[in-house]
Amino acid sequence: MYTKLLVPLDGSRLSEGILPYARSLAGALGVPVELLHVIDPEIVSALCNPKVGRYFDTVAASMRRDSVSYLETVARSFPGPARISCETEIGNPAEVVVDGAAASPGTLIAMATHGRSGLQRWLLGSVADKVLHATRDPLLLVRPREHNNGGGEAVLTRIVVPLDGSSLAEAVLPHARALAERMHLEMMLVRVYAMATHSYIVGAEGYLPDLETVRVDVEREGAKRYLEDKVEQLRWQGVKDVSYLMLEGNAPSEIIDLARGIPQNLVAMCTHGRSGVGRWVLGSVTDRVVRHSGDPVLVIRAQS
């Protein structure tokens, strides 16, 4: 499944909102964890002052020492026997994260969707957005709350898997299935179909449902059969606790509302699906769910 968990941090309390999930994943998956702090060279340059002997190299070395000390403190918060490494690099944060994950096949990136900007910190929201759109590796994103202190382990009970009926969207299923098995999670498959207009056309013999209503009825029945088939397939593959849910309306809004209404859940979805009749463009849906959901979102880039 995964061979390493890469956890970028910027030193802020908000960026540490990913840590409860990182601890849970590390324990359940039994993989090594790499804590990463990237120092932006522009920040190093801003702190340099050659007149008093503060050259780039000396400032960078000092910041590296502080960074390692910070990461080692965080590492001690992981329960044993977790294997933790601490890495500090100077460079463009998003590029370092993406390249670092790509260099180690099977890496799962886990990070907060935003942090707090300031001295020796990078604006993690911008970085997370760049990583989301650039990486080809699995990515777990969490939008932390202000009161979160980054302590303890997150408790998850359910993994919600939105599908649009395309094979590209289904690329998330092996990841979701493996996590459900390792973390003892219920799987819930979700499909959203379009809302009917409920308008009518006057025919020669009275009022008849319009074509849009008929289309939605057909789509609803197709979605039900599709989800039933997927549930049966997952049960045959060994998933014991799996169900499905159909929702009518706007896909991202329905998924976000569902996630907010279910405690202790993880949303797992692909970065894009295939558009067409009765389907939504999963890329834009994923982007909106990541930005507005208060729940962790596992993002898998489907291979077209």
C-alpha positions as CSV (number, residue, x, y, z in Angstrom):
1,M,0.0,0.0,0.0
2,Y,2.1,3.0,1.3
3,T,5.8,2.8,2.1
4,K,6.2,6.1,3.8
5,L,4.2,9.0,5.4
6,L,5.6,12.4,4.5
7,V,4.4,15.1,6.9
8,P,5.3,18.8,5.9
9,L,5.2,21.2,8.8
10,D,5.8,25.0,8.9
11,G,6.2,25.4,12.7
12,S,2.7,26.8,13.2
13,R,-0.1,25.4,15.4
14,L,-2.4,25.2,12.4
15,S,0.1,23.2,10.3
16,E,0.3,20.7,13.3
17,G,-3.4,20.0,12.8
18,I,-2.3,17.1,10.6
19,L,-0.4,15.4,13.4
20,P,-3.4,13.5,15.1
21,Y,-4.1,11.9,11.7
22,A,-0.4,11.2,11.0
23,R,-0.1,9.4,14.3
24,S,-3.2,7.3,13.6
25,L,-2.0,6.4,10.1
26,A,1.5,5.6,11.3
27,G,0.1,3.2,13.9
28,A,-2.4,1.6,11.6
29,L,-0.2,1.3,8.5
30,G,3.1,0.6,10.3
31,V,5.1,2.8,7.9
32,P,7.9,5.1,8.6
33,V,7.2,8.8,9.0
34,E,9.2,11.7,7.6
35,L,8.7,15.1,9.2
36,L,9.7,17.8,6.8
37,H,10.3,21.5,7.4
38,V,11.2,23.5,4.3
39,I,12.8,26.9,4.7
40,D,12.1,29.4,2.0
41,P,15.3,31.0,0.8
42,E,13.6,34.3,0.6
43,I,13.1,34.2,4.3
44,V,16.8,33.4,4.8
45,S,17.8,36.3,2.5
46,A,15.5,38.7,4.5
47,L,17.4,37.8,7.7
48,C,20.8,38.3,6.2
49,N,22.9,41.3,7.1
50,P,26.6,41.1,5.8
51,K,27.5,44.2,7.8
52,V,27.2,42.3,11.0
53,G,28.4,39.0,9.7
54,R,24.9,37.5,9.0
55,Y,25.7,35.9,5.7
56,F,23.3,33.5,3.9
57,D,25.1,30.4,4.8
58,T,25.3,31.2,8.5
59,V,21.7,32.3,8.7
60,A,20.6,29.2,6.9
61,A,22.7,27.0,9.2
62,S,21.1,28.6,12.2
63,M,17.6,28.2,10.8
64,R,18.3,24.5,10.0
65,R,19.4,23.9,13.6
66,D,16.2,25.5,15.0
67,S,14.2,23.5,12.5
68,V,15.7,20.2,13.4
69,S,15.1,20.9,17.1
70,Y,11.5,21.7,16.4
71,L,10.9,18.5,14.3
72,E,12.6,16.3,17.0
73,T,10.2,17.7,19.6
74,V,7.3,16.8,17.3
75,A,8.8,13.4,16.6
76,R,8.7,12.6,20.4
77,S,5.0,13.1,20.3
78,F,4.5,9.9,18.2
79,P,3.9,6.7,20.1
80,G,6.5,4.0,19.8
81,P,7.5,2.0,17.9
82,A,6.9,4.6,15.1
83,R,9.9,5.1,12.9
84,I,10.4,8.9,12.6
85,S,12.9,10.8,10.6
86,C,13.4,14.6,10.6
87,E,14.4,16.4,7.4
88,T,15.0,20.1,6.9
89,E,15.6,21.6,3.4
90,I,16.0,25.0,1.9
91,G,14.0,25.6,-1.2
92,N,10.5,26.2,-2.7
93,P,8.2,24.4,-0.2
94,A,5.7,23.0,-2.7
95,E,8.5,21.8,-5.0
96,V,10.4,20.1,-2.2
97,V,7.3,18.3,-1.0
98,V,6.3,17.1,-4.4
99,D,9.8,16.1,-5.5
100,G,10.4,14.4,-2.1
101,A,7.3,12.3,-2.4
102,A,8.0,11.4,-6.1
103,A,11.5,10.2,-5.1
104,S,10.1,7.5,-2.8
105,P,7.4,5.4,-4.6
106,G,4.4,4.7,-2.4
107,T,4.7,7.9,-0.3
108,L,1.5,9.3,1.2
109,I,1.7,13.0,1.8
110,A,-0.2,14.3,4.8
111,M,-0.5,18.0,5.5
112,A,-2.8,20.7,6.7
113,T,-4.5,22.9,4.1
114,H,-3.2,26.1,5.7
115,G,-0.8,27.4,8.3
116,R,0.1,30.7,9.7
117,S,2.4,33.0,7.7
118,G,5.2,34.8,9.4
119,L,8.9,34.8,10.1
120,Q,10.4,31.3,9.4
121,R,7.0,30.1,8.2
122,W,5.4,29.6,4.9
123,L,1.7,30.1,4.0
124,L,0.7,26.5,4.1
125,G,-2.6,27.1,2.3
126,S,-0.8,28.2,-0.8
127,V,1.7,25.4,-0.6
128,A,-1.0,22.8,0.0
129,D,-2.9,24.1,-3.0
130,K,0.2,23.8,-5.2
131,V,0.9,20.3,-3.9
132,L,-2.7,19.3,-4.6
133,H,-2.5,20.3,-8.2
134,A,1.1,19.1,-8.8
135,T,1.7,15.8,-7.0
136,R,0.9,12.4,-8.5
137,D,1.2,10.8,-5.1
138,P,-1.7,10.2,-2.7
139,L,-2.4,13.3,-0.6
140,L,-4.2,13.5,2.7
141,L,-5.4,17.1,3.4
142,V,-6.9,18.4,6.7
143,R,-8.3,21.8,7.3
144,P,-7.5,22.3,11.0
145,R,-9.6,24.3,13.4
146,E,-8.2,27.1,15.4
147,H,-8.6,25.4,18.7
148,N,-6.7,22.2,17.6
149,N,-3.5,21.7,19.5
150,G,-2.2,18.9,17.3
151,G,-2.1,16.4,20.2
152,G,-3.3,12.8,20.5
153,E,-4.5,10.5,17.7
154,A,-7.5,11.1,15.5
155,V,-10.3,8.6,15.8
156,L,-11.9,7.7,12.5
157,T,-14.9,5.3,12.1
158,R,-16.0,5.7,8.4
159,I,-14.5,6.4,5.0
160,V,-16.8,8.2,2.6
161,V,-16.1,7.5,-1.1
162,P,-17.9,9.7,-3.7
163,L,-18.1,8.2,-7.1
164,D,-19.4,9.5,-10.4
165,G,-19.7,6.3,-12.3
166,S,-16.4,6.6,-14.2
167,S,-13.5,4.2,-14.1
168,L,-11.2,7.2,-13.3
169,A,-13.2,8.0,-10.2
170,E,-13.0,4.4,-9.1
171,A,-9.2,4.6,-8.9
172,V,-9.7,5.6,-5.3
173,L,-11.4,2.3,-4.4
174,P,-8.2,0.2,-3.8
175,H,-6.9,3.0,-1.5
176,A,-10.2,3.3,0.4
177,R,-10.5,-0.5,0.7
178,A,-7.0,-0.9,2.1
179,L,-7.5,1.9,4.6
180,A,-10.9,0.5,5.7
181,E,-9.2,-2.9,6.3
182,R,-6.2,-1.5,8.2
183,M,-8.1,1.1,10.2
184,H,-11.3,-0.9,10.7
185,L,-13.5,1.7,9.0
186,E,-16.9,1.4,7.6
187,M,-17.0,2.2,3.8
188,M,-19.8,4.4,2.5
189,L,-20.1,4.8,-1.3
190,V,-21.9,8.0,-2.4
191,R,-23.2,9.1,-5.7
192,V,-24.9,12.4,-6.4
193,Y,-27.3,12.8,-9.2
194,A,-28.8,16.0,-10.7
195,M,-31.8,17.7,-9.2
196,A,-35.1,17.6,-11.2
197,T,-36.6,20.9,-12.3
198,H,-40.2,19.7,-11.5
199,S,-41.5,21.7,-14.5
200,Y,-44.2,20.4,-16.8
201,I,-45.1,20.6,-20.5
202,V,-48.7,20.9,-21.7
203,G,-49.5,18.1,-24.2
204,A,-52.4,17.4,-26.3
205,E,-53.9,15.2,-23.6
206,G,-53.0,17.1,-20.5
207,Y,-49.9,17.6,-18.3
208,L,-46.9,15.4,-18.9
209,P,-43.6,15.3,-16.9
210,D,-40.9,17.1,-18.8
211,L,-37.9,15.4,-20.2
212,E,-35.6,16.6,-17.4
213,T,-37.7,14.8,-14.8
214,V,-37.6,11.6,-16.9
215,R,-33.8,11.9,-17.2
216,V,-33.4,12.3,-13.5
217,D,-35.5,9.2,-12.8
218,V,-33.4,7.2,-15.3
219,E,-30.2,8.5,-13.7
220,R,-31.5,7.7,-10.2
221,E,-32.2,4.1,-11.1
222,G,-28.8,3.8,-12.9
223,A,-27.0,5.2,-9.9
224,K,-28.7,2.7,-7.6
225,R,-27.8,-0.3,-9.7
226,Y,-24.2,1.0,-10.1
227,L,-23.8,1.4,-6.3
228,E,-25.3,-1.9,-5.6
229,D,-22.9,-3.6,-8.0
230,K,-19.9,-1.8,-6.3
231,V,-21.0,-2.8,-2.8
232,E,-21.4,-6.4,-3.9
233,Q,-17.9,-6.3,-5.5
234,L,-16.3,-4.9,-2.4
235,R,-18.0,-7.5,-0.2
236,W,-16.7,-10.2,-2.5
237,Q,-13.2,-8.6,-2.1
238,G,-13.5,-9.0,1.7
239,V,-14.9,-5.6,2.9
240,K,-17.3,-6.5,5.6
241,D,-18.9,-3.2,6.5
242,V,-19.9,-1.3,3.3
243,S,-23.0,0.6,2.3
244,Y,-24.1,3.1,-0.2
245,L,-26.0,6.4,-0.3
246,M,-27.6,8.3,-3.1
247,L,-28.0,12.1,-2.9
248,E,-29.8,14.5,-5.2
249,G,-28.5,17.9,-5.8
250,N,-25.2,19.7,-6.3
251,A,-22.3,17.3,-6.0
252,P,-19.8,19.2,-3.9
253,S,-22.4,20.8,-1.7
254,E,-24.0,17.4,-1.0
255,I,-20.7,15.8,-0.2
256,I,-19.6,18.6,2.1
257,D,-22.9,18.6,3.9
258,L,-22.8,14.8,4.3
259,A,-19.2,14.9,5.6
260,R,-20.0,17.6,8.1
261,G,-23.0,15.7,9.4
262,I,-21.1,12.5,10.0
263,P,-18.5,12.6,12.8
264,Q,-15.1,10.9,12.7
265,N,-15.1,10.3,8.9
266,L,-12.5,10.5,6.1
267,V,-13.5,11.5,2.6
268,A,-11.6,9.7,-0.2
269,M,-11.9,10.8,-3.8
270,C,-10.0,11.3,-7.0
271,T,-8.8,14.6,-8.5
272,H,-10.9,14.1,-11.6
273,G,-13.4,11.9,-13.2
274,R,-15.0,11.7,-16.7
275,S,-17.6,14.3,-17.5
276,G,-20.7,13.4,-19.5
277,V,-24.4,12.7,-19.2
278,G,-25.3,12.0,-15.6
279,R,-21.8,12.6,-14.3
280,W,-19.9,15.5,-12.7
281,V,-16.4,16.6,-13.3
282,L,-14.7,15.2,-10.3
283,G,-11.7,17.5,-10.4
284,S,-13.7,20.6,-9.6
285,V,-15.8,18.7,-7.1
286,T,-12.7,17.5,-5.3
287,D,-11.2,21.0,-5.2
288,R,-14.3,22.4,-3.6
289,V,-14.6,19.6,-1.1
290,V,-11.0,20.1,0.0
291,R,-11.5,23.8,0.4
292,H,-14.7,23.7,2.3
293,S,-15.0,20.4,4.1
294,G,-13.9,20.4,7.7
295,D,-13.0,16.7,7.5
296,P,-9.8,15.1,6.3
297,V,-9.8,14.4,2.5
298,L,-7.7,11.7,0.9
299,V,-7.0,12.7,-2.7
300,I,-5.9,10.2,-5.3
301,R,-4.8,11.4,-8.8
302,A,-6.6,9.1,-11.3
303,Q,-4.5,8.0,-14.2
304,S,-6.3,8.8,-17.5
